[in-house]
Amino acid sequence: MNPHEATIRRNRYLEALYRYGFMTLVYLIDEYEKDQNYEECEIIFSAIMQHNKYLNQNHPTKYNDEAKEYFKKAFAEFGLTGDVAVKNLLYYAEETKKMVNETMLTK
């Protein structure tokens, strides 16, 4: 993948982060790691790190119990449980994949 394409993909992942939340991207990193698609993991990781730096935050980048607890705390700060987001996580992940891949098809 050329650097321009990687940048476009990273930007689409950033859009997905704002639309569906960081947990979707963390989930996708885990999924792509299992498929040994490390190039895509690196692009997603880059999007999360760019977001973290820009907002001076430190979102998790591994899909594990610690990330899930962080996710719940983020919702709790707004008086929410995050149950709907968790329930929709697989849908959000698929929508993110479509969004990224459709961008590349139009290039």
C-alpha positions as CSV (number, residue, x, y, z in Angstrom):
1,M,0.0,0.0,0.0
2,N,1.4,3.4,-0.9
3,P,1.7,6.2,1.7
4,H,-1.1,8.2,0.1
5,E,-3.6,5.3,0.3
6,A,-2.6,4.7,3.9
7,T,-3.3,8.3,4.8
8,I,-6.7,8.1,3.2
9,R,-7.5,5.0,5.1
10,R,-6.3,6.5,8.4
11,N,-8.5,9.5,7.8
12,R,-11.5,7.3,7.2
13,Y,-10.7,5.5,10.4
14,L,-10.6,8.8,12.2
15,E,-14.1,9.6,10.8
16,A,-15.3,6.2,12.1
17,L,-13.7,7.0,15.5
18,Y,-15.8,10.2,15.7
19,R,-18.9,8.4,14.4
20,Y,-18.8,5.1,16.3
21,G,-16.3,5.6,19.1
22,F,-12.8,4.4,19.8
23,M,-13.9,0.9,20.9
24,T,-14.9,0.1,17.4
25,L,-11.3,0.8,16.2
26,V,-9.8,-1.1,19.1
27,Y,-12.1,-4.1,18.2
28,L,-11.0,-3.9,14.5
29,I,-7.3,-3.9,15.5
30,D,-8.0,-7.1,17.4
31,E,-9.8,-8.6,14.5
32,Y,-7.1,-7.7,12.0
33,E,-4.4,-9.0,14.3
34,K,-6.2,-12.4,14.3
35,D,-6.2,-12.3,10.5
36,Q,-2.5,-11.2,10.6
37,N,-3.3,-8.1,8.6
38,Y,-0.7,-6.0,10.5
39,E,-0.6,-3.3,7.9
40,E,-4.3,-2.4,8.6
41,C,-3.6,-2.7,12.3
42,E,-0.8,-0.1,12.0
43,I,-3.1,2.3,10.1
44,I,-5.9,2.0,12.7
45,F,-3.3,2.4,15.5
46,S,-2.0,5.5,13.8
47,A,-5.6,7.0,13.7
48,I,-6.1,6.3,17.4
49,M,-2.7,7.8,18.3
50,Q,-3.4,10.9,16.2
51,H,-6.7,11.3,18.0
52,N,-5.1,10.8,21.4
53,K,-2.4,13.4,20.7
54,Y,-4.8,15.9,19.3
55,L,-7.2,15.7,22.3
56,N,-4.5,14.9,24.9
57,Q,-6.2,11.6,25.7
58,N,-4.9,8.1,26.1
59,H,-7.5,5.7,24.7
60,P,-6.6,2.0,24.9
61,T,-5.4,0.3,21.7
62,K,-5.9,-3.3,22.8
63,Y,-9.3,-5.0,22.9
64,N,-9.2,-6.5,26.4
65,D,-10.9,-6.2,29.8
66,E,-9.0,-3.0,30.6
67,A,-10.3,-1.4,27.4
68,K,-13.8,-2.5,28.1
69,E,-13.6,-1.0,31.6
70,Y,-12.2,2.2,30.2
71,F,-15.1,2.2,27.7
72,K,-17.7,1.8,30.5
73,K,-16.1,4.6,32.5
74,A,-16.3,6.9,29.5
75,F,-20.0,6.4,29.2
76,A,-20.5,6.6,33.0
77,E,-19.2,10.1,33.0
78,F,-22.3,11.1,31.0
79,G,-24.6,9.0,33.1
80,L,-24.9,6.3,30.5
81,T,-24.0,2.6,30.5
82,G,-22.8,2.1,27.0
83,D,-24.9,-1.0,26.6
84,V,-26.3,0.1,23.2
85,A,-22.8,0.8,21.9
86,V,-21.6,-2.6,23.1
87,K,-24.6,-4.3,21.6
88,N,-23.9,-2.5,18.3
89,L,-20.1,-2.9,18.2
90,L,-20.1,-5.6,15.5
91,Y,-22.4,-3.4,13.3
92,Y,-20.2,-0.4,13.9
93,A,-17.1,-2.5,12.9
94,E,-18.8,-3.6,9.7
95,E,-19.9,-0.1,8.8
96,T,-16.4,1.1,9.4
97,K,-14.9,-1.5,7.1
98,K,-17.5,-0.6,4.4
99,M,-16.7,3.1,4.8
100,V,-12.9,2.5,4.5
101,N,-13.2,0.1,1.6
102,E,-15.8,2.2,-0.4
103,T,-13.4,5.1,-0.2
104,M,-10.7,3.0,-1.8
105,L,-13.0,1.8,-4.5
106,T,-13.8,5.4,-5.6
107,K,-10.1,6.2,-6.0
